[in-house]
Amino acid sequence: MKAKLEQIKAEALEALKNVSTMEELDGIRVKYLGKKGEITAILKQMGKLSPEERPIVGQVANQVRADIEASMGEASSAIKEKLLEQRLKNEKLDVTIPGTEVLAGHKHPMTIVLDEVKDIFVGMGFSIAEGPEVELSVYDFDKLNIPEGHTVREWQDTFYITEDEKVHLRCQTSPVQVRVMEATKPPIRIISPGRVYRKDEVDATHSPMFHQIEGLVVDKGITMGDLKGTLNALVAKLYGPEAKTRFRPHHFPFTEPSCEVDVQCFACGGEGCRVCKGEGWIELLGAGMVHPKVLAGCGIDPDEYSGFAFGIGLERVAMRRFAITDMRLIYENDTRFLSQF
């Protein structure tokens, strides 16, 4: 048996010299050291030996097992080292290769302008109010002194949710002003930014979906001079002190008197072009003194309080701010355009 054990040892050590993978190494372990391996088979025959021979053969068997296990440990370390070397070779990093530039995102031009406008008005003491985009006609029209059959409902026609036209996508953020006046006692000083919807045809300065920032001030002694001073301060902050404005008389059902405010065309400097449709001016917003009927309808005494309101088209502010000549560029999501900002 001793000779057989020495032979098994010699075969195992020879096999370990040529092993190259962990799978092969495990196969050798099973063949020689496993429960059904060759050494185990020899040990099972020790019952046939005399009491004097058993400890000698057992000692030899233990030594053979120890020698094979030691050799297997060396082979395992060699295989792992080889695998690590190969992995390092395959995964090596050439630090001299230029890295890939990671482009960081940034704010959309509309968001940039919206944040600027908010900061300007917050600096003047205004707070920000929001309301639902799906609105009731009583807030979008009736409480704004626009009863059924009024011509304004036709040119501000919007997208209706119900067949009776009582629920629709709001065509202005003025309903937010009404809701604030109903819930808050004067003094009131708010702006209400948000998306609005109308049946406008798409062109360089119009869209059926756009953004407004409406403002409202209600207090004792508010005059048209306060309105004009507030809007001129806004324009000067946005476009610089050299920006020119023009106030034109107009009519809005919810304000009296009313006006529209224009800024000189940034594309032609007032000479007339495609952007301003030859007028030299671009309409920026509508404004006026809050109509007494609107104040009274919201529970505010028009004999004691007065106020002004205005509505700014945010897209037109962005166009003037960044010299954008076509509103459609804002919505096309072309990174070549958006990356400029």
PyMOL commands that set and color helices and strands:
alter all, ss='L'
color gray80, all
select helices_A, chain A and resi 2-17+22-33+38-43+46-48+53-90+109-123+137-140+142-144+151-155+174-183+224-239+292-297+314-322+328-331+335-338
alter helices_A, ss='H'
color red, helices_A
select strands_A, chain A and resi 127-128+134-136+167-169+188-197+209-219+245-252+255-264+281-290+306-313
alter strands_A, ss='S'
color yellow, strands_A
deselect
rebuild
show_as cartoon
